[in-house]
């Protein structure tokens, strides 16, 4: 490979990587409120939008859905499914959507978006999964490779305006 061709490949690789990083950052600069998930197994929630503020809480659940309710520079004021609010660095959030099972008792995960469809799995409150899509008051989630449709009112991390899956 000639030196000129090698330089061209390197430039294209760098441009592609920066475009992906820019697109991901822009995904978190949209109008609030919006949904996101925790990017890491350990995420610090602070009482204010800076590392100078004390840590109020340490989340230990990658993929946990959160609602972003306010944006301030590189920080996001988030709310979790229990109503707790605090500030996390934008870099700690993933724009990938997720959901957590809420309510009492086991939640049915069905084969299609209908209460009469075949039962695939049952999930306990607190189980989190990747949100695939919603329709007919059901949302399809993937929990560790097992997917199914759950009644929308048993999930936190979704609302009436979720995209159809």
Sine and cosine of phi, psi and omega as CSV:
sin_phi,cos_phi,sin_psi,cos_psi,sin_omega,cos_omega
0.00,0.00,0.74,-0.67,-0.01,-1.00
-0.95,0.31,0.36,-0.93,0.00,-1.00
-0.87,0.49,-0.64,0.77,-0.01,-1.00
-0.91,0.42,-0.67,0.75,0.02,-1.00
-0.92,0.40,-0.64,0.77,0.04,-1.00
-0.88,0.47,-0.68,0.73,0.03,-1.00
-0.89,0.46,-0.68,0.74,0.01,-1.00
-0.88,0.48,-0.68,0.73,0.02,-1.00
-0.90,0.44,-0.69,0.72,0.01,-1.00
-0.89,0.45,-0.68,0.74,0.01,-1.00
-0.89,0.45,-0.71,0.70,0.01,-1.00
-0.89,0.45,-0.61,0.79,0.04,-1.00
-0.90,0.44,-0.71,0.70,0.01,-1.00
-0.90,0.43,-0.66,0.75,0.02,-1.00
-0.89,0.45,-0.68,0.73,0.02,-1.00
-0.89,0.46,-0.69,0.72,0.01,-1.00
-0.90,0.43,-0.67,0.74,-0.01,-1.00
-0.94,0.35,-0.53,0.84,0.05,-1.00
-0.91,0.42,-0.67,0.74,0.03,-1.00
-0.89,0.45,-0.73,0.68,0.00,-1.00
-0.89,0.46,-0.66,0.75,0.01,-1.00
-0.91,0.42,-0.68,0.74,0.00,-1.00
-0.89,0.46,-0.66,0.75,0.01,-1.00
-0.91,0.40,-0.66,0.75,0.04,-1.00
-0.91,0.42,-0.66,0.75,0.01,-1.00
-0.90,0.43,-0.52,0.85,0.01,-1.00
-0.88,0.47,-0.41,0.91,0.01,-1.00
-0.99,-0.12,0.05,1.00,0.01,-1.00
-0.97,-0.24,0.46,0.89,-0.02,-1.00
-1.00,-0.01,0.01,-1.00,-0.01,-1.00
-0.90,0.44,0.59,-0.81,0.05,-1.00
-0.99,-0.10,0.44,-0.90,-0.05,1.00
-0.98,0.18,0.41,-0.91,0.13,-0.99
-0.52,-0.85,0.30,-0.96,-0.03,-1.00
-1.00,-0.10,0.52,-0.85,0.09,-1.00
-0.49,-0.87,0.00,-1.00,0.09,-1.00
-0.75,-0.66,0.35,-0.94,0.05,-1.00
-0.96,0.29,0.74,-0.67,-0.09,-1.00
-0.98,0.21,-0.48,0.88,-0.15,-0.99
-0.79,-0.61,0.22,-0.98,0.06,-1.00
-0.94,0.33,-0.30,0.95,0.02,-1.00
-0.69,-0.73,0.91,-0.41,-0.01,-1.00
-0.76,-0.64,0.78,-0.63,-0.01,-1.00
-1.00,0.00,0.77,-0.63,0.13,-0.99
-0.98,-0.21,0.79,-0.61,-0.05,-1.00
-0.94,-0.35,0.29,-0.96,0.00,-1.00
-0.98,0.18,-0.20,0.98,0.02,-1.00
-0.51,-0.86,0.18,-0.98,-0.11,-0.99
-1.00,0.09,0.88,0.48,0.03,-1.00
-0.17,-0.99,0.41,-0.91,0.08,-1.00
-0.94,0.35,-0.20,0.98,0.04,-1.00
-0.96,0.29,-0.37,0.93,0.01,-1.00
-0.99,0.17,0.48,-0.87,-0.03,-1.00
-0.94,0.34,0.44,-0.90,0.05,-1.00
-0.98,0.17,0.84,-0.55,0.00,-1.00
-1.00,0.00,-0.57,0.82,-0.12,-0.99
-0.43,-0.90,0.51,-0.86,0.10,-1.00
-0.86,-0.50,0.91,-0.41,0.07,-1.00
-0.99,0.17,0.62,-0.78,-0.02,-1.00
-0.82,-0.57,0.58,0.81,-0.07,-1.00
-0.65,-0.76,1.00,-0.06,0.10,-0.99
-0.85,0.53,0.67,-0.74,0.02,-1.00
1.00,0.00,-0.10,1.00,0.01,-1.00
-0.89,0.47,0.79,-0.61,0.02,-1.00
-0.96,0.29,0.60,-0.80,0.07,-1.00
-0.66,-0.75,0.43,-0.90,0.07,-1.00
-0.97,-0.24,0.83,-0.56,0.07,-1.00
-1.00,0.08,0.88,-0.47,-0.08,-1.00
-0.95,-0.32,-0.22,0.97,0.02,-1.00
-0.39,-0.92,0.54,-0.84,-0.01,-1.00
-0.85,-0.52,0.73,-0.68,0.08,-1.00
-0.58,-0.81,0.98,-0.22,-0.04,-1.00
0.79,0.62,-0.84,-0.54,-0.04,-1.00
-1.00,0.02,0.31,0.95,-0.07,-1.00
-0.84,-0.54,0.47,-0.88,0.01,-1.00
-0.77,-0.64,0.77,-0.64,0.14,-0.99
-0.99,0.11,0.89,-0.46,-0.05,-1.00
-0.91,-0.41,0.33,-0.94,0.11,-0.99
-0.77,-0.63,0.71,-0.71,0.04,-1.00
-0.99,-0.14,-0.01,-1.00,-0.08,-1.00
-0.92,0.40,-0.25,0.97,0.05,-1.00
-0.99,-0.10,-0.01,1.00,0.02,-1.00
1.00,-0.05,-0.04,1.00,0.02,-1.00
-0.93,0.37,0.71,-0.71,0.02,-1.00
-0.85,-0.53,0.53,-0.85,0.06,-1.00
-0.06,-1.00,0.06,-1.00,-0.09,-1.00
-0.98,-0.18,0.71,-0.70,0.12,-0.99
-0.77,-0.64,0.46,-0.89,0.06,-1.00
-0.92,0.39,0.63,-0.78,0.00,-1.00
-0.81,0.59,-0.59,0.80,-0.03,-1.00
-0.90,0.43,-0.27,0.96,-0.02,-1.00
-1.00,0.05,-0.08,1.00,-0.04,-1.00
-0.95,-0.32,0.51,-0.86,0.03,-1.00
-0.89,-0.45,0.73,-0.69,0.02,-1.00
-0.95,0.32,-0.12,0.99,0.04,-1.00
-0.89,0.45,0.69,-0.73,-0.05,-1.00
-1.00,0.07,0.56,-0.83,0.03,-1.00
-0.61,-0.80,0.08,-1.00,0.03,-1.00
-0.54,-0.84,0.47,-0.89,0.08,-1.00
-0.84,-0.54,0.68,-0.73,0.02,-1.00
-0.95,0.30,0.76,-0.64,0.01,-1.00
-0.83,-0.56,0.11,-0.99,0.05,-1.00
0.99,-0.10,-0.16,-0.99,-0.04,-1.00
-0.98,-0.19,0.61,-0.79,0.07,-1.00
0.96,0.28,0.01,-1.00,-0.03,-1.00
-0.96,0.29,0.58,-0.82,0.06,-1.00
-0.97,-0.23,0.77,-0.64,0.02,-1.00
-0.96,0.29,0.71,-0.71,0.14,-0.99
-0.94,-0.35,0.93,-0.38,-0.15,-0.99
-0.97,-0.25,0.24,-0.97,-0.05,-1.00
-0.95,0.31,-0.44,0.90,0.01,-1.00
-0.54,-0.84,0.19,-0.98,-0.07,-1.00
-0.97,0.24,0.92,0.40,0.00,-1.00
-0.43,-0.90,0.65,-0.76,0.01,-1.00
-0.91,0.41,-0.31,0.95,-0.01,-1.00
-0.99,-0.12,-0.02,1.00,0.00,-1.00
-0.97,0.24,0.23,-0.97,-0.07,-1.00
-0.86,0.51,0.67,-0.74,0.05,-1.00
-0.98,0.20,0.81,-0.59,0.03,-1.00
-0.99,-0.15,-0.77,0.64,-0.09,-1.00
-0.55,-0.83,0.15,-0.99,0.18,-0.98
-0.77,-0.64,0.66,-0.75,-0.05,-1.00
-0.85,-0.53,0.67,-0.74,0.04,-1.00
-0.98,0.21,0.44,-0.90,0.14,-0.99
-0.83,0.56,0.67,-0.74,-0.03,-1.00
0.98,-0.20,-0.27,0.96,0.04,-1.00
-0.94,0.35,0.70,-0.71,0.04,-1.00
-0.91,-0.41,0.50,-0.87,0.01,-1.00
-0.49,-0.87,0.26,-0.96,0.06,-1.00
-0.98,0.22,0.74,-0.67,0.00,-1.00
-0.99,0.14,0.85,-0.53,0.01,-1.00
-1.00,-0.04,-0.69,0.73,0.01,-1.00
0.15,-0.99,0.18,-0.98,-0.04,-1.00
-0.73,-0.68,0.53,-0.85,0.18,-0.98
-0.20,-0.98,0.47,-0.88,0.04,-1.00
0.79,0.61,0.65,0.76,0.03,-1.00
0.91,0.43,0.37,0.93,0.10,-0.99
-0.78,-0.63,0.47,-0.88,0.09,-1.00
-0.79,-0.61,0.66,-0.75,0.06,-1.00
-1.00,0.00,0.79,-0.61,0.05,-1.00
-0.81,-0.59,0.42,-0.91,0.06,-1.00
-0.90,-0.44,0.88,-0.48,0.02,-1.00
-0.91,-0.41,0.97,-0.22,0.03,-1.00
0.79,0.61,0.69,0.72,0.05,-1.00
1.00,0.03,-0.04,1.00,0.04,-1.00
-0.94,-0.35,0.89,-0.45,-0.05,-1.00
-0.94,-0.35,0.41,-0.91,0.04,-1.00
-0.11,-0.99,0.22,-0.97,-0.02,-1.00
-0.99,-0.13,0.80,-0.60,-0.04,-1.00
-0.88,-0.47,0.62,-0.78,0.07,-1.00
-0.82,0.58,0.75,-0.66,-0.10,-1.00
-0.86,0.52,-0.53,0.85,-0.01,-1.00
-0.96,0.28,-0.09,1.00,0.08,-1.00
-0.99,-0.14,0.09,1.00,-0.05,-1.00
-0.84,-0.54,0.59,-0.80,0.17,-0.99
-0.90,-0.43,0.70,-0.72,-0.06,-1.00
0.86,-0.51,0.03,1.00,0.02,-1.00
-0.72,-0.70,0.34,-0.94,0.13,-0.99
-0.58,-0.82,-0.07,-1.00,-0.10,-1.00
-0.88,0.47,-0.36,0.93,-0.08,-1.00
-0.99,-0.10,0.20,0.98,-0.01,-1.00
-0.89,0.45,0.58,-0.81,-0.01,-1.00
-0.90,0.43,0.54,-0.84,0.05,-1.00
-0.94,0.33,0.65,-0.76,-0.05,-1.00
-0.99,-0.12,0.00,0.00,0.00,0.00
